[in-house]
Amino acid sequence: MRTKLLILISLFSAQIFAQKYDDFCKSVFVHNGDSLFYRVAFPDNLEKGKKYPLVVYLHGIGSRGSDNWRQLIHGHKFLKNKDLYNKYPAIVLFPQCPKTKMWTHRQKKNVNGKWEFNFPIKEKPSLATEMTNMLVNKYLQQSYIDSSRVYLVGMSMGGMGVLEFLYRWSGTYSAAAVVCGAHDSKLAQNYCDVPIWFFHGDKDRTVPYKYSMQIYENVKNCNKNSKYTLYKNVAHNCWDSAYSNPDLLKWLYQFSK
Protein backbone atom coordinates (compact mmCIF):
# COMPACT_ATOMS: atom_id res chain seq x y z
CA MET A 1 0.00 0.00 0.00
CA ARG A 2 2.81 2.38 0.91
CA THR A 3 4.55 1.66 -2.41
CA LYS A 4 1.37 2.33 -4.39
CA LEU A 5 0.84 5.59 -2.51
CA LEU A 6 4.39 6.72 -3.23
CA ILE A 7 3.94 5.90 -6.92
CA LEU A 8 0.68 7.88 -7.07
CA ILE A 9 2.28 10.86 -5.32
CA SER A 10 5.26 10.69 -7.67
CA LEU A 11 3.04 10.58 -10.76
CA PHE A 12 0.88 13.43 -9.47
CA SER A 13 3.96 15.54 -8.68
CA ALA A 14 5.39 14.90 -12.13
CA GLN A 15 2.09 15.95 -13.74
CA ILE A 16 1.95 19.19 -11.76
CA PHE A 17 5.62 19.86 -12.51
CA ALA A 18 5.05 19.32 -16.23
CA GLN A 19 2.03 21.63 -16.28
CA LYS A 20 4.17 24.61 -15.25
CA TYR A 21 5.71 24.46 -18.73
CA ASP A 22 2.44 24.70 -20.64
CA ASP A 23 3.47 28.10 -22.00
CA PHE A 24 6.08 26.31 -24.10
CA CYS A 25 4.38 24.91 -27.19
CA LYS A 26 4.65 21.11 -27.40
CA SER A 27 5.48 19.47 -30.73
CA VAL A 28 7.20 16.52 -32.39
CA PHE A 29 9.41 16.32 -35.47
CA VAL A 30 9.17 13.06 -37.43
CA HIS A 31 11.62 11.84 -40.05
CA ASN A 32 11.76 8.34 -41.58
CA GLY A 33 9.78 6.90 -38.70
CA ASP A 34 11.97 8.48 -35.99
CA SER A 35 10.57 11.09 -33.63
CA LEU A 36 12.21 14.06 -31.93
CA PHE A 37 10.08 15.65 -29.21
CA TYR A 38 10.57 19.34 -28.65
CA ARG A 39 9.12 22.51 -27.16
CA VAL A 40 9.22 25.96 -28.69
CA ALA A 41 8.90 29.37 -27.05
CA PHE A 42 7.55 32.36 -28.93
CA PRO A 43 7.59 36.01 -27.89
CA ASP A 44 4.34 37.17 -26.28
CA ASN A 45 3.59 39.49 -29.18
CA LEU A 46 4.74 38.28 -32.56
CA GLU A 47 4.81 41.23 -34.94
CA LYS A 48 3.64 40.52 -38.47
CA GLY A 49 6.43 40.86 -40.98
CA LYS A 50 9.15 40.99 -38.33
CA LYS A 51 12.02 38.49 -38.31
CA TYR A 52 13.24 37.05 -35.00
CA PRO A 53 16.47 35.36 -33.93
CA LEU A 54 16.40 31.60 -33.47
CA VAL A 55 17.93 30.06 -30.33
CA VAL A 56 18.53 26.31 -30.01
CA TYR A 57 18.78 25.05 -26.43
CA LEU A 58 20.44 21.67 -25.71
CA HIS A 59 19.72 20.10 -22.32
CA GLY A 60 21.87 17.90 -20.09
CA ILE A 61 21.90 14.13 -19.68
CA GLY A 62 19.34 14.05 -16.86
CA SER A 63 16.62 15.53 -19.09
CA ARG A 64 16.68 12.82 -21.77
CA GLY A 65 13.50 10.93 -22.52
CA SER A 66 10.22 11.18 -24.42
CA ASP A 67 7.99 13.04 -21.95
CA ASN A 68 8.64 16.34 -23.75
CA TRP A 69 8.99 18.45 -20.61
CA ARG A 70 12.16 17.41 -18.76
CA GLN A 71 14.30 19.42 -21.18
CA LEU A 72 12.68 22.52 -19.67
CA ILE A 73 13.65 21.80 -16.05
CA HIS A 74 16.80 23.85 -16.43
CA GLY A 75 16.15 25.12 -19.95
CA HIS A 76 13.31 27.40 -18.93
CA LYS A 77 15.69 29.28 -16.61
CA PHE A 78 17.33 30.65 -19.72
CA LEU A 79 14.10 32.61 -20.27
CA LYS A 80 13.14 33.04 -16.62
CA ASN A 81 13.58 36.80 -16.67
CA LYS A 82 10.54 37.78 -18.76
CA ASP A 83 11.49 41.46 -18.87
CA LEU A 84 14.86 40.54 -20.32
CA TYR A 85 13.33 38.09 -22.81
CA ASN A 86 10.82 40.73 -23.93
CA LYS A 87 13.73 43.10 -24.44
CA TYR A 88 15.55 40.49 -26.54
CA PRO A 89 12.72 38.44 -28.09
CA ALA A 90 13.50 35.27 -30.05
CA ILE A 91 12.10 31.92 -31.11
CA VAL A 92 13.63 29.27 -28.83
CA LEU A 93 13.73 25.54 -29.62
CA PHE A 94 14.06 22.96 -26.82
CA PRO A 95 14.61 19.52 -28.44
CA GLN A 96 14.62 16.48 -26.15
CA CYS A 97 17.30 13.85 -26.66
CA PRO A 98 15.96 10.25 -26.37
CA LYS A 99 16.87 8.32 -23.23
CA THR A 100 19.48 6.09 -24.84
CA LYS A 101 21.07 8.75 -27.06
CA MET A 102 23.41 11.71 -26.61
CA TRP A 103 24.23 14.86 -28.55
CA THR A 104 27.75 13.50 -29.13
CA HIS A 105 29.54 10.15 -29.36
CA ARG A 106 31.28 10.92 -26.05
CA GLN A 107 33.06 8.14 -24.18
CA LYS A 108 34.27 8.40 -20.59
CA LYS A 109 36.19 6.43 -18.00
CA ASN A 110 37.13 6.95 -14.38
CA VAL A 111 40.88 7.31 -13.89
CA ASN A 112 42.02 7.58 -10.28
CA GLY A 113 38.68 9.03 -9.24
CA LYS A 114 38.51 11.58 -12.06
CA TRP A 115 36.53 11.46 -15.29
CA GLU A 116 38.47 11.29 -18.53
CA PHE A 117 36.52 12.07 -21.72
CA ASN A 118 37.04 11.05 -25.31
CA PHE A 119 35.05 12.38 -28.27
CA PRO A 120 35.39 10.09 -31.28
CA ILE A 121 34.26 11.82 -34.46
CA LYS A 122 32.25 9.31 -36.42
CA GLU A 123 31.07 9.80 -39.98
CA LYS A 124 27.51 10.55 -38.93
CA PRO A 125 26.24 12.57 -35.96
CA SER A 126 24.07 10.86 -33.37
CA LEU A 127 20.43 10.44 -34.39
CA ALA A 128 19.24 13.09 -31.91
CA THR A 129 21.80 15.58 -33.21
CA GLU A 130 21.03 14.85 -36.84
CA MET A 131 17.27 15.25 -36.31
CA THR A 132 17.74 18.44 -34.32
CA ASN A 133 19.78 19.86 -37.19
CA MET A 134 16.94 18.99 -39.57
CA LEU A 135 14.48 20.65 -37.19
CA VAL A 136 16.61 23.80 -37.15
CA ASN A 137 16.70 23.83 -40.95
CA LYS A 138 12.92 23.48 -40.98
CA TYR A 139 12.53 26.57 -38.81
CA LEU A 140 15.07 28.49 -40.88
CA GLN A 141 12.62 28.20 -43.78
CA GLN A 142 9.96 30.12 -41.84
CA SER A 143 9.40 33.74 -42.84
CA TYR A 144 9.55 34.98 -39.23
CA ILE A 145 13.09 33.65 -38.62
CA ASP A 146 16.18 35.79 -39.18
CA SER A 147 18.60 33.21 -40.59
CA SER A 148 21.54 35.54 -39.99
CA ARG A 149 20.93 35.39 -36.22
CA VAL A 150 20.88 31.77 -35.04
CA TYR A 151 22.33 30.89 -31.64
CA LEU A 152 23.23 27.79 -29.62
CA VAL A 153 23.02 27.41 -25.84
CA GLY A 154 23.64 24.18 -23.92
CA MET A 155 24.62 22.81 -20.51
CA SER A 156 26.70 19.75 -19.55
CA MET A 157 25.87 17.08 -22.17
CA GLY A 158 24.17 19.92 -24.02
CA GLY A 159 27.31 22.06 -23.75
CA MET A 160 29.16 19.20 -25.40
CA GLY A 161 26.38 19.15 -27.97
CA VAL A 162 26.84 22.84 -28.75
CA LEU A 163 30.47 22.20 -29.68
CA GLU A 164 29.43 19.14 -31.71
CA PHE A 165 26.94 21.26 -33.67
CA LEU A 166 29.55 23.95 -34.26
CA TYR A 167 32.03 21.35 -35.46
CA ARG A 168 29.54 19.96 -37.96
CA TRP A 169 27.48 23.03 -38.96
CA SER A 170 29.36 26.14 -37.85
CA GLY A 171 28.05 28.09 -40.84
CA THR A 172 24.54 28.02 -39.38
CA TYR A 173 25.29 29.75 -36.09
CA SER A 174 26.17 33.32 -35.21
CA ALA A 175 27.29 32.77 -31.59
CA ALA A 176 27.02 30.21 -28.79
CA ALA A 177 27.08 29.74 -25.03
CA VAL A 178 28.68 26.59 -23.61
CA VAL A 179 27.79 25.90 -19.96
CA CYS A 180 29.94 23.28 -18.16
CA GLY A 181 30.62 21.58 -21.49
CA ALA A 182 33.52 19.74 -23.11
CA HIS A 183 34.73 18.32 -26.41
CA ASP A 184 37.91 17.64 -28.35
CA SER A 185 39.95 20.85 -28.12
CA LYS A 186 41.70 20.08 -31.42
CA LEU A 187 38.42 20.66 -33.28
CA ALA A 188 38.30 24.34 -32.29
CA GLN A 189 39.79 25.40 -35.62
CA ASN A 190 36.56 24.24 -37.28
CA TYR A 191 34.48 26.96 -35.63
CA CYS A 192 36.91 29.83 -35.26
CA ASP A 193 34.40 32.18 -36.87
CA VAL A 194 31.76 31.62 -34.14
CA PRO A 195 32.06 33.64 -30.89
CA ILE A 196 31.58 31.39 -27.84
CA TRP A 197 31.01 32.32 -24.23
CA PHE A 198 32.15 29.49 -21.95
CA PHE A 199 30.85 29.12 -18.38
CA HIS A 200 32.20 26.64 -15.84
CA GLY A 201 32.58 26.07 -12.11
CA ASP A 202 36.06 25.51 -10.73
CA LYS A 203 34.76 22.75 -8.39
CA ASP A 204 33.03 20.78 -11.16
CA ARG A 205 33.85 17.08 -10.78
CA THR A 206 31.23 15.86 -13.26
CA VAL A 207 32.75 17.72 -16.19
CA PRO A 208 36.12 19.15 -15.08
CA TYR A 209 36.60 22.72 -16.25
CA LYS A 210 39.95 21.86 -17.83
CA TYR A 211 38.06 20.59 -20.88
CA SER A 212 36.25 23.82 -21.67
CA MET A 213 39.36 25.84 -20.77
CA GLN A 214 41.45 23.88 -23.26
CA ILE A 215 38.93 24.63 -26.00
CA TYR A 216 38.78 28.30 -25.06
CA GLU A 217 42.58 28.57 -25.18
CA ASN A 218 42.44 27.37 -28.79
CA VAL A 219 39.39 29.41 -29.77
CA LYS A 220 40.54 32.74 -28.35
CA ASN A 221 43.54 32.75 -30.67
CA CYS A 222 41.31 32.73 -33.73
CA ASN A 223 38.22 34.53 -32.39
CA LYS A 224 38.80 37.52 -30.16
CA ASN A 225 35.06 37.78 -29.40
CA SER A 226 35.03 34.51 -27.45
CA LYS A 227 35.18 34.72 -23.65
CA TYR A 228 35.40 32.53 -20.55
CA THR A 229 33.74 32.84 -17.13
CA LEU A 230 35.02 30.58 -14.35
CA TYR A 231 32.89 30.63 -11.20
CA LYS A 232 34.82 30.24 -7.96
CA ASN A 233 33.71 27.53 -5.50
CA VAL A 234 30.93 26.40 -7.86
CA ALA A 235 30.36 22.74 -8.78
CA HIS A 236 28.57 21.34 -11.83
CA ASN A 237 25.44 23.47 -11.48
CA CYS A 238 27.04 26.65 -12.80
CA TRP A 239 24.01 27.04 -15.10
CA ASP A 240 22.22 28.76 -12.21
CA SER A 241 24.74 31.58 -12.42
CA ALA A 242 25.14 31.53 -16.20
CA TYR A 243 21.42 31.71 -16.99
CA SER A 244 20.84 34.50 -14.49
CA ASN A 245 23.57 36.61 -16.09
CA PRO A 246 21.71 39.63 -17.55
CA ASP A 247 24.41 40.10 -20.19
CA LEU A 248 24.06 36.66 -21.79
CA LEU A 249 21.24 37.42 -24.23
CA LYS A 250 22.62 40.87 -24.99
CA TRP A 251 26.03 39.34 -25.75
CA LEU A 252 24.59 36.61 -27.98
CA TYR A 253 22.36 38.88 -30.01
CA GLN A 254 25.09 41.36 -30.93
CA PHE A 255 26.50 38.84 -33.40
CA SER A 256 25.08 38.00 -36.81
CA LYS A 257 26.25 36.21 -39.92
Helices and strands as residue ranges (DSSP letters): H 2-19, E 25-31, E 34-41, E 52-58, G 61-63, H 72-75, G 76-79, H 82-87, E 91-95, E 107-111, E 114-118, H 127-140, E 145-155, H 157-169, G 170-172, E 175-179, G 185-191, E 196-201, H 210-219, E 227-231, H 239-243, H 247-253
